């Protein structure tokens, strides 16, 4: 192999320096300024302007940017800003030399030009004698034109124009990519801010503090995925010292799920019997009411699994209705686990009638009720294995039954299974241990 000595060509290190600077640039404006500053060291170019043809108006254009290498403020060295709102605010010019050049989508080179009378170039420095006009393509359309001016009066060669046409269009493609990335980052930041606001509203709909129920020990955990979540839990003070307990899970996650969660919160808190001190609350009736309201909202494919129960902390009576929700577990004082899986209907928001059924069970003293959402059981390990109910039960095997212990053990089991603290879905856990009320 014979290597050609390229060290004697000053254009190569200058080109390499220009490319290094361009690849470090964070936005299209910096790319353009770097190119203009460096390119004039390679080619006799003393000024640049960029114009955009005005759609539907032949001969009309907007001046996007300008740059002059001299100390003179030629056209005020206008910076490049291609945001739609910025372009829309630019004045529209018509006629003159520029209109003539951009009339058809072919590159042009001209010299010995008189710019007088041109709406943009009328005050151009008289030393600039020639101009190369290059169309910048986006598909079949000319999106912009770049005009480079030189003090050299002699014409450029066809090879010069061809190379400049290629270089300018490659640079324009890179700038479009940077502009797109900047837009994506800006929109992503806006979306993230909106999701954060949704998440804050959603968190405000959860109980601010756990209820103080004599004879009952409670612990909860509410962890969302990386977006606003659709899980929901709540407690309702009912007549006769009883309490309503709800855990629900909206399909999907993100802003849409959080919105449906807020709707369910409003629906249940507007259910008149829950606020009537004389009403006997039937969990199945509560589920039917919520189902009708969600169906009337036309949720377009969204649905809600829900578990609602009425608990008497004196007698231990626990009456529940399950609308497609994972069956809660009961951990006995002996450590034995059993599921509340006697009856379940379809989830809320799918069809009517719901055909929900209220089921009554008795909770013994020192037994713990564990209600959860499927974000826990459907958590996957790195090798694709689901945590499942078996994983949940294994986590609770050596748990004392204390609600705090339940939350701690489930979190530890999930972390060991998944291998990280991140979540693909929302995870909610409500643990209640019944101690019984001493009545004197």
VEXMIKOL-391407 format. One record per residue: z, x, y of N, C-alpha, C in turn; residue in three letters. Coordinates in steps of 0.02 Angstrom, whole numbers, plus 50000, padded with zeros to 5 digits. Layout:
VEXMIKOL-391407
ZXYZXYZXYALA;...
END
This chain:
VEXMIKOL-391407
500005004249940500005000050000500005004450062UNK;499585002650110499555006250174499795001550229UNK;500335003550263500604999450317500245001150383UNK;500074996050419499754996950485500304998050536UNK;500235002850578500715004250631500634999150688UNK;501134994850694501114989650745501564991150805UNK;501894996850801502404998250853502094999650921UNK;501445001050922501135002650986500924996351025UNK;500964990550993500764984351026501384981151058UNK;501444981351125502044978651158502124971151149UNK;501584967751131501634960451124502064958351065UNK;502094962551013502464960650953503224960450966UNK;503534965650993504264964951007504414959551059UNK;503954958651107504074953251156504034946451123UNK;503554945651078503504939251042504124938150998UNK;504354943350963504944942750921505564940950963UNK;505624944051022506194942451065506164935251088UNK;505564932951105505484925951126505684921151069UNK;505464922651008505614918250951506364918250936UNK;506684924050942507414924250931507784919750981UNK;507574920151044507904916051095507764908651083UNK;507144907051066506974899951055507374896950998UNK;507444900850943507814898050885508564897450899UNK;508804900850950509514900050969509614894151016UNK;509074891651045509134886251095509404879851063UNK;509814876351099510114870251073509764863851094UNK;509294864351141508944858451164508244860351187UNK;507824855151195507124856451211507044859451281UNK;507504857851326507454860751393507534868351390UNK;508024870751351508124877951345507534881251309UNK;507264877851259506674880451224506094881451273UNK;505974876351314505414876651361505504882151412UNK;506114882651440506234887751490506174894751461UNK;506434895651400506374902151366505644903951355UNK;505264899151331504544900351318504184902151382UNK;504304898351434503944899651497504114906451525UNK;504764908351521504974914751547504674920551507UNK;504674919851442504434925351398503664925451393UNK;503354919551395502634919251383502244922851437UNK;502504922551498502144925851553502144933451545UNK;502574936151502502554943251487501994944951438UNK;501744939851404501214940751355500534938751383UNK;500524933751425499894931051452499954930351528UNK;499414930651564499434930151637499554922951659UNK;500164920451650500344913651669500894914051721UNK;500804910551777501284911051832501644904451846UNK;501374898851820501694892451832501484887451778UNK;501934882851763501794877551714501974870851745UNK;501594865751726501834858951737501674854751675UNK;502084849651664501964845051609501884838051636UNK;501374834551612501264827651636501184823151575UNK;501334816951585501254811851532500794806451557UNK;500234805151521499794799651542500164792951540UNK;500014788751588500324782151591499924777351547UNK;500224774551494499854770251448499544764251484UNK;498924762951468498584757151495498324757951566UNK;498414764051595498184765151663497794771651666UNK;497144771551652496744777751653496794781151721UNK;496894787851718496954791651780497644791751810UNK;498124788251779498804788051805499244792451760UNK;499754795551790500184800151751500854800951787UNK;501334803551750501994805351778502104812851769UNK;502404815951818502564823051815503224823851779UNK;503204827151719503804827851678504224833851697UNK;503904839451710504274845551726503814850351763UNK;504114855451794503724860751826504134867151826UNK;503794872751823504134879151822503684884351853UNK;503954888251898503574893551931503954900051924UNK;503594905351908503914911851896504104915451961UNK;503824913252017503974916552080504624913852108UNK;504834916852164505454914552196505344908152236UNK;504724906152244504574900252283504744893952244UNK;505034889052277505194882652244504564878352239UNK;504114880352197503494876652188503624870252148UNK;503504864452177503654857952147504384857352127UNK;504824861352161505544860952151505774862852080UNK;505354866252042505544868151973505884862351937UNK;505524857051930505794850851901505964851851827UNK;506594850551804506774851451733506474845851690UNK;506444847351626506144842551577506694837851553UNK;506564831451559507024826251534506594820651505UNK;506594820051439506154815151406506524809051381UNK;507134807951406507464801651389507054795851417UNK;506974790451379506564784851403506764782451473UNK;507414782151486507624779751552507454784751607UNK;507454791251589507274796351639506524796151654UNK;506114795351602505394794951612505214788751652UNK;505544783151636505394776851671505544777351746UNK;506014781851764506194782451835505734787151873UNK;505274790551839504824795151873504264791351909UNK;504034794051966503484790752002502834791451963UNK;502384786751971501724786851940501224789051992UNK;500824794251974500304796752018499624794651991UNK;499134794352036498454792652015497954797152051UNK;497404798552016496844802252046496964809652052UNK;496494813052083496554820152094496334824352035UNK;496484830752039496264835551988496574833951920UNK;497224832351918497554831051854497244825051819UNK;497124819751856496814813751826496134815451796UNK;495764819751830495104821751805495174825851740UNK;495674830251737495764834551679495974830651617UNK;496414825651625496684822051567496274815951549UNK;495684815251578495274809351566495054808951493UNK;494964814651460494794814551389495234819651353UNK;495384818751288495884822851253495624829551228UNK;495304833451272495044839951252495344845251297UNK;495494851251270495774856651312495254858951363UNK;495504861351419495044863351473495314869651506UNK;494834873551534495014879351574494574879251637UNK;494884880151695494514879951757494764885351805UNK;494334887751847494534892751897494144891451962UNK;494344895052014494074893952081494114886552100UNK;494734884052096494864876852105495144875552174UNK;494954870052202495244867652264495704861752248UNK;496354862652257496834857452239496984852752298UNK;496674853752354496824849552411496644842252395UNK;497064837752417496964830652404497264828152340UNK;497484832752297497804830552235498514828252251UNK;498734822452223499394819652241499974824152220UNK;499874828552171500414832952148500284840152169UNK;499664842552164499504849552173499264851352243UNK;499294846852289499034848052356499364853952390UNK;500024855052377500394860452411500484866552366UNK;500064867152316500124872852270499984879352305UNK;500304884752282500204891252313499464893252307UNK;499174895552360498454897252360498294903152314UNK;498804907152295498674912852251498494910752180UNK;498674904652160498524902252092497804900152089UNK;497404903852052496674902952053496394899251993UNK;496744899351936496474896351875497004892151839UNK;496764887651796497214883251760496944881951690UNK;497384881851641497224879851573497594873351559UNK;497224868151540497524861551527497484860151452UNK;498064859151421498094858451348498404851751329UNK;498064847751289498364841451265498874842851211UNK;499434839151211499954839651160499924833251118UNK;499734834051056499604828351013500234825950977UNK;500264819450968500754816350923500354811350881UNK;500134813750823499664809850784498994809750818UNK;498694803950824498034803350856498084802550931UNK;498694802350957498784800951028498984807351065UNK;498734808051127498964813451170499584811051206UNK;500154813951187500794811851215500914814951283UNK;500734821251290500844824951352500264829851363UNK;500254832651423499804838151439500234843751469UNK;500074849951453500384855551487499834859351524UNK;499954860651588499484864251630499794870951649UNK;499464876451631499724883051648499264886251700UNK;499564888951753499194891651810499264899251812UNK;498754902451836498754909751841498444911951907UNK;498654917851928498354920751988497704924351971UNK;497554924951906496934928351885496344923651894UNK;495834925651929495284921051943494764920751888UNK;494754925551841494224925651791494394920751735UNK;493884918151700494004913151648494314916251585UNK;494684912151549494954914151484494414913251431UNK;494504916751375494024916151320494194909951279UNK;493714907951237493834902251192494404903751144UNK;494464910151122495014911951078495684911151113UNK;495704912951178496324912051216496534904751218UNK;496054900351232496194893251235496414890551167UNK;496074892751114496244890451047496954892451028UNK;497134898751041497804901051025498324897351066UNK;498184896351130498654892851174498734885551151UNK;498174882451130498214875551106498664875051045UNK;498584879750998499004879750938499734881050956UNK;499854886150997500544887851015500894882151051UNK;500554879051099500864873751138501014867651094UNK;500584866051047500714860151005501264861550954UNK;501304867650928501854869350884502524869150922UNK;502514871550984503114871251025503294863951040UNK;502794859751054502934852751067503234849351006UNK;502984851050946503264848050885503984850150876UNK;504134856550890504834858850885505274855250936UNK;505004854250996505394850851047505514843451029UNK;505014840350999505114833450978505674833050926UNK;505684837950881506214838250831506894839050865UNK;506944843750913507584844650948507774838450987UNK;507284835351020507434829151057507684823751010UNK;507364823250952507574818250903508284819650878UNK;508434826050864509104827850841509624826350895UNK;509434827750957509904826251012510024818751017UNK;509494814751010509564807451012509984805050954UNK;509854807750895510244805750836510984807350846UNK;511134813350872511834815150883512154810550935UNK;511774808950987512054804451039512184797451011UNK;511704794850972511794788250943512334788250891UNK;512374793750853512914794250803513594794250836UNK;513654797950892514284797950928514454791050954UNK;513954787450979514074780651003514294776050945UNK;513944776750888514124772650830514824774350806UNK;514984780850804515654782850782516184780050829UNK;516044780250894516524777450942516604769950931UNK;516054766450918516094759250906516484757750841UNK;516354761850789516724760950726517464762350736UNK;517614767450776518324768850790518654762950826UNK;518284759850872518554753950906518664748250857UNK;518164747250812518234742050761518834743550717UNK;518924749950698519484751750655520154750450689UNK;520174751850755520804750550791520954743150794UNK;520434739050805520534731750805520764729550736UNK;520434732150685520604730350616521324732050600UNK;521534738050619522224740150606522724735550641UNK;522524733150700522974728750738523074721950704UNK;522604720150658522674713750623523124714250562UNK;523284720250541523744721150485524464720150510UNK;524924718750465525624717950487525884724050524UNK;526174722950583526434728550622527024731850587UNK;527394727850550527964730350511528044726050449UNK;528344728850399528444725050337528994719850347UNK;528924714050316529434708950325530084710950292UNK;530624708650322531294709850294531484703850252UNK;531364704250187531484698750141532104700350100UNK;532634696550106533234697950067533084698049992UNK;533314703249959533234703749887532554706449866UNK;532134708549914531474711049897531364717749933UNK;531134722549895530974729149921530204729849921UNK;529924731949979529194731949987528954738850011UNK;528384740949986528034746750012527284745350009UNK;526924747650059526204746450061525824752950077UNK;525204753050060524754758550079524074755550095UNK;523784757750150523134755350172522724761250194UNK;522234763150154521814768950169521084766850169UNK;520744768050224520034766250229519604772050206UNK;518964770550193518484775850180518334779150247UNK;517774782750253517624786350315517384781750370UNK;517354775250357517154770450408517694764950413UNK;517614760550462518054754850466518024750950400UNK;518604748550378518644745650312518644738050311UNK;518614735350250518614728150241519194725750199UNK;519674730050182520274727850147520744724450196UNK;521174720150168521634716250211522234714250170UNK;522824715250198523434712550167523854709250222UNK;524264704450202524654700750252525244697350218UNK;525734695650259526324691950236526424685950282UNK;526614680250253526704674050291527394671150276UNK;527804670350328528454667150319528344659650309UNK;528624656950255528514649950236529174646150236UNK;529134639450234529754635450232530184637150172UNK;530834636050180531304637050125531414644250106UNK;531264648850152531384655950137530854659150092UNK;530344655350075529814658250034529334662350077UNK;528924666250042528454670650077527764670250044UNK;527244670050088526564670650063526354677950065UNK;526014680150013525774687050008525024686949995UNK;524644690550035523914690750026523674697950022UNK;523214699249975522834705449973522104703449962UNK;521654705850005520954703950000520504710050011UNK;519894709449988519414714949992518724712050006UNK;518454713650064517774711450083517264716150050UNK;516734713350024516214717449993515924722450043UNK;515784728550020515534733750064516084736650107UNK;515884740550155516354743150204515984744550269UNK;516344746950318516034748050383516164742150430UNK;515784742050485515904737050537515804729950512UNK;515294728850470515164722050445515754719550403UNK;516014723850358516584721850317517194720650360UNK;517304724950410517884724150454517834717550493UNK;517224715550512517134709250547517314703350503UNK;517094703450440517274698050394518024698050381UNK;518314703950376519044704350368519404700950427UNK;519144702150488519444698950547519354691350544UNK;518774689150519518654681950511519164678950463UNK;519274682350406519764679750357520464679450387UNK;520634684550426521284684450460521354678250504UNK;520824676850544520844671150589520864664550549UNK;520494664350494520464658150454521154656650425UNK;521484661550397522134660350365522674658750416UNK;522644662150474523154660850524523024654250561UNK;522434651350551522284644750579522404639250528UNK;522584640950467522704635950415523364632350430UNK;523314626150450523884622450477524494622350431UNK;524414621150366525014620850323525434627250324UNK;525114633050336525504639250337525984639450396UNK;525854635450447526304635250504526724628950507UNK;526684624850455527064618450453527704619450413UNK;528284618750445528914619850409529044614750354UNK;528674609250355528774604050304528274604450247UNK;527764608750254527214608750206527404612550143UNK;527154610050087527214613650024526554617350014UNK;526584623950013525984627950012525734628949940UNK;525114626949928524794627849864524294633649870UNK;524394639249834523934644849842523204643049829UNK;523074638649780522384636749766522074633149826UNK;522474628949860522224625449919522074630349976UNK;522484635449982522354640550033521684644050019UNK;521554645749956520924648949938520324644349949UNK;520404638049933519854633249944519694632650018UNK;520214632350059520114631950132519734638050158UNK;519954644050137519624650150160518904650450135UNK;518794648150074518114648250046517644643850086UNK;517864637850104517444633350143517274636350211UNK;517764639350243517634642150310517164648150306UNK;517234652350256516784658050249516084655850231UNK;516014650850189515344648250172515004645350233UNK;515374642050276515084639050335514854644350386UNK;515104650450378514914655850424514274659350404UNK;513984657450345513354660450321513374668050324UNK;513774670950279513904678150281513324682350253UNK;512804679250227512204682850204512364688250154UNK;512654686250098512764690850044513464693850041UNK;513834693550096514514696150094514974691250058UNK;515474693850024515964689649992516644693249994UNK;517164689649975517844692249980518214690749916UNK;518494695949885518974694649831519664694149863UNK;520074689549838520714688349870521234686249818UNK;521844688449830522414686349789522944683849837UNK;523134677449829523634674449873524184671549830UNK;524814673049848525394670649809525934668149855UNK;526324663449830526924661049864527514663249821UNK;527964666949852528524670049815529184667349841UNK;529614665349795530284663049812530764668649795UNK;531044672049846531474677849832532164675949806UNK;532314669449802532954667349773532874666249698UNK;532374662249680532284660549609531824665449572UNK;531424669249608530944673549576530304670049557UNK;530224663649578529614660049562529034662949602UNK;528484664049567527894667249597527284663149577UNK;527004659649627526424655349615525824658449649UNK;525284659549612524724663149641524054659949623UNK;523544661549664522854659849650522444666149660UNK;521984667349613521584673449614520854671549622UNK;520544674049677519824672849690519444679249677UNK;519314680749614518904686449595519214693249607UNK;519874693449618520214699749635520464703149571UNK;520524709849572520824713249514521524710449500UNK;521674708949436522334706049420522894710949437UNK;523394708749475523974713049490524354714749426UNK;524764719849431525184722049376525914720449390UNK;526294719149338527014718349342527324723949302UNK;527754727849334528114733149299528824730849287UNK;529014730149224529684727749207530194733349215UNK;530824731349214531364736249219531334741149161UNK;531064739049105531004743349046530424748249052UNK;530004747449103529424751649111528774748549086UNK;528834742949050528244739649023527814736849080UNK;527154737249070526674734549119526304728649089UNK;526214723349129525804717749108525394715349168UNK;524824712249154524374710149207524434702649219UNK;524374700549283524354693449300523624691149297UNK;523394689949237522684688449226522574681649195UNK;523044676849208522974670249177522374666449202UNK;522204667149266521654663049292521344666449353UNK;520674665749361520334668449419519694664449431UNK;519544663249493518924659749511518414664849537UNK;517854662349561517374666549596517694669349660UNK;517424674849687517654677149752517504671949807UNK;517814672749863517714668349920517024669649952UNK;516704664249976516094664950013515464665049970UNK;515514663249906514924663249863514664656249849UNK;515114651649830514894644949810515464640049818UNK;515294633749819515794628449819515644623449763UNK;516154620249735516854621449748517074628049716UNK;517624630649742517874637049717518194636149649UNK;518494630349638518874628949576519434633949566UNK;519774635449621520364639849616520924636149580UNK;521344639849548521904636949509522544640649527UNK;523074636849539523724639849552524094640849486UNK;524354646849477524714648649416525424650649434UNK;525914648049397526614649549411526894654249358UNK;527214659549381527574664149336528264665449367UNK;528714667949328529384669749353529464677349350UNK;529674680049406529794687249411530534688549398UNK;530674692749349531364694349332531634699649381UNK;532284699949386532584704949429532404712049406UNK;532274716349456532074723349447531344724049425UNK;530984718549422530264719049408529894720349474UNK;529334724049468528944725949526528234723149520UNK;528014719749573527334717049576526894722149611UNK;526324723849581525874728949608525194725649619UNK;525014724449682524374721349699523944726749732UNK;523314727249712522884732749735522164730349743UNK;521764734349776521044732949782520654737649737UNK;520024735849725519634739649675519414746549701UNK;519554748049764519424754949787519854759949750UNK;520414757649721520854761949682520574762849611UNK;520454757349577520234757849507519514760249501UNK;519114759349553518414761549550518294768249583UNK;518824772149593518744778949618518464783349562UNK;517984787649579517644791749529517844799049535UNK;517874802349477517994809549475517334813149487UNK;517374819749492516764823649504516274823049447UNK;516514821749385516054821049328515874813749315UNK;516004809349363515774802449358516214797649320UNK;516834799549305517274795149269517684790849318UNK;517744784449301518114779849344518864780349331UNK;519254779649384519984779749377520214773849334UNK;519934767949348520024761949307520754759749304UNK;520874754049272521554751549263521964756249220UNK;521624759649173521994764449131522294770049172UNK;521914772549221522164777749264522744775249307UNK;522684769149331523234766149370523864765549327UNK;523784763149266524364762449222524674769149203UNK;524254774149193524514780849178524924783549236UNK;524684782249297525044784549357525734781349362UNK;525794775149337526424771449343526884772449283UNK;526664776349234527034776849170527754779249182UNK;527824784749220528494787549230528774785749298UNK;528514780349328528754778149393529384773849384UNK;529864774549428530484770849423530394763449436UNK;529854761549466529754754649486529904753449559UNK;530204758349592530304757849664529634757449698UNK;529544752949747528894752449781528664759049811UNK;529124762949839528924769449866528674773949810UNK;528994773549752528774777549695528074775349672UNK;527954768749672527304766249652526754769149696UNK;526844768949762526344771549808526244779049798UNK;526804782649792526764789949783526404791749718UNK;526574788449664526274790149599525524788349596UNK;525344782649626524634780749626524224785549667UNK;524484787549726524134792449767524054799049730UNK;524584801249696524544807549659524044807049602UNK;524034801349568523564800449513522844800349537UNK;522724797049594522054796849622521824803749643UNK;522264807549676522074814249698521914818749639UNK;522314818349586522184822349526521524820349494UNK;521354813949497520744811549464520124813149506UNK;520144811749571519564812549614519474819849634UNK;520024823349644519984830349664519964831449738UNK;520034826149778520054826749850520404820649879UNK;520554821249944520894815649978520394810850011UNK;519744812250004519244807750032519144801649987UNK;518874796250016518794790049979518104787249991UNK;517804784749937517154781349943517234774049962UNK;517834771349953517964764349968518684763749993UNK;518824758050025519494756850050519974756049992UNK;520604758150002521104757749950521744754749979UNK;521924748949952522524745449976522994744249918UNK;523634745049931524144744349880524754740849911UNK;524984735549879525594732049900526054731749839UNK;526644734649846527134734749791527764731149814UNK;528004726349774528604722449791529074722349730UNK;529694724649739530184724349684530704718949699UNK;530804714649650531264708949657531954710949632UNK;532434710849678533124712349659533534706049650UNK;533314700549681533694694349677534184693849735UNK;534314687649756534764686349811535424683749784UNK;535954686749807536624684549786536824678549830UNK;536904672649799537094666549836537824665049826UNK;538174664949881538894663549878539034656049886UNK;
END
